[in-house]
Amino acid sequence: MTNMVPWQQRLSTGTEGIQDEVVRLYQQTRQSKAYLPTMIWGTLQTEAYASVILRHVVEFLGVPDDVPAGVAKRMERQQVLYGGEHRFDVILGEQALYTNVGGPAVMRGQMERLLRDFDLPSLRLGVVPTAAEVGMVPEPGFNMYDDGRVHYELVSTGVDITDPDEIALHIKAFDILSGAACYGDDAKSLIGKALAFWGGP
């Protein structure tokens, strides 16, 4: 089954409500997977980075402006990283480290955050190098929840997939991406290189 709801409908009262939905979803999920080729995963975003992202959403879609409240909820959702009951397998494209969200100061803080949280017991963070050969056609980013639901964020709508056969293909795709990703010290090195690019130490 596939469910599609336009963003302007879902965000008709602003960003806080949907962020609250995501908080509850993450609290209920024990095993989560995420692939983000061009931006930082929301649960690892700094407050400054998230503020820029949600500001763009509000201005692009023309929905009510409650960015501070939406950001506060996104920061609340991040508590699942520290609770010990959840496991997150996250793959970023190397481009995500260089997509300019808010300028060098925001990006420096974001790279520092990635390095600070890199070794959390709840987190397995990989980075697919820009020139890595990946055994599948390029795909947009997606999130998986307990291998039972896949969520895509498209320009105009959010898409949720729950059909088992489609879920199985997403698991296969995630495994292929994981095989192309760097982990451990190699991933840290790529993040450190991006930090230096943004003017960090």
N, C-alpha and C positions, 0 to 999 in steps of 0.2 A: 504494500500500500504506500502511496505517495501523497503527502499533504502539502499544499502550497497556500501561504497566507501573505498577501502583499504587505510590505513594511509600513506603508502609510496607514494601513488598517491596524496593524499590531502596535504601532507607535502613536496612535491617535491621541493618547494622553501624555506623550513624552517618552523618555528613555528609561525612567525609573521602573515602571511596571515590568517591562520585558527583562530588565536586569534582575529584578526580584524573582522572576520565573526561572532564570538561569541559575541563580543562587540555589533555589530549591532542587533543581535538576541535578546540580553537581553534588549537593548534599546527599541525594538519593543514589548516586552512581558510585560504584566501587571501583570499576575499571574503565578508564576513559582513554581514548586515543584521539590525537589531533594532528592534522597535516596542514601547515600554513606556508605556502611557497613565498609569499611576498610581504607578510606582516607578522608582528609578534602576537603569539597566542594571548587572548584576553586575560587569562588567569595568571600570566607572568608580566602583564603590562604595569609600568609605573603609573602613578596618579597623573603625572604630566602627559605621558604618552596617551593614556586613556582619555584624558580631557580633550586632546586634539582630535582623536578618532571620533568621539561622540559629538564634538562640535561640528565636524564635517557631516556626520549623519543628519543632525538637526538642520543644518543649512541646506544640504542637498535635497532632503525629502520635504522640507518645509513643515516639520512637525513641531509641537510645543517645545519650547526651550527650557529644559530642566536638567541641563548638563551636570551641574554639581551633584544633584541627587542621583543621577544615573552613574556617575563616576563613583560616588560613595558606595552604591550597591555593587559595582564591579570590584571595588577594593574589598568589600565584605565577602564576596565569593571566593577571594583568594585564601581565606582561612582554611579551606579544604586542603591546601598544600601542607599545612602544619598539624593537621589533626591526627594523622597516623592511620586512618581507616581507609584512605583512598590511594589509588595508584594511577599515575598519569604517564602515558607514553606519548611524547610530543616530538614531532619532526618539523623543523623549520627549513625552508629553502634558504641558502646563503643570501639570496636577494633580500630576505626579510630583515637582515642585519644592516642593509644599506638603503632600504626604502625610507626616504626622508619624511619623517612624521614629526613636525614641530621644530626642526632645525637642530644644529649640532649639540646644544646643551641638553635638549630632551633626549636625543639619541645616545649621548654619553651616559646619561643616567640610566637609560634602558639597558645598554650593554653591561653596565656595572651591576644592575639588578640580575641579569641573566647569569653572570659569573657568581654572584653572591648565593643564588639559590640553586646553582647547577647540581650540587651534591645532596640536595634534599632526599631523604629516603623514599618519599612519595613520588619522585620525579625521575623519569628517564628521558633525557633531552638529547636529540640528535640533530645534526645539520647536514643537509644534502649540498655538497659543494657545487658551485655554479657549473663547473665543467664535468661533473660526474655523469657517467653513462647510466641511465635508468631504463630498466627493461620494460617500459610501458610508455604510452603516449602521455604528454604533459596533462596534468589534471588540476582542476581548481581545488582550493583547500576544503577540507571537511572535518567534522567532528564525529566521533563514534562514542556511544554511551552503552557500556556493558554488552557490547557486540549485539545490541538489539535495536538500535536506532542510529541513523546517520543524519546529520544536519548540514545543509549547505546554506551559505549566505550569499545570495545573488544580488544584483543591482537593485531590483525592484521587489524582491520577495524572498522569504525564507522557505526552504524546502526540507521536509522531513521524510525519510524513507524507512520503512519497517518491514518490507517484504524480505523473507529469509534468503531467497536466492540473490537478491540485490545486495543484502548485507554481506553474504559470502564473497561476492566480488569485491566489495570494499575492504574486507579483511585481507583478501589476496593482494589488492593494490597496496594496502598499508604495509604488508610484509615485503613487497618489492621495493617500496620507498625506503623502508628500514634497512634493507640490504645495501642500498646506495648511500645511506647516511653515514657520517662520521659520529663517533661517540667518544666519551671520555676525554683524554687529553687532546685528541685531534679536534674534537668539537670546541673545546675550550680555546684552542689556538685560533680557530676561525673567529670566534667571538672576540678574543683579544685583538686580533688584527682589525676587526671592525671598530673596536673601541679606539684604537690608535688612529684609524681613519677619521673618526669624529672628534679627534683632538684630545683623547684621553692619555693617561700615562703609559 
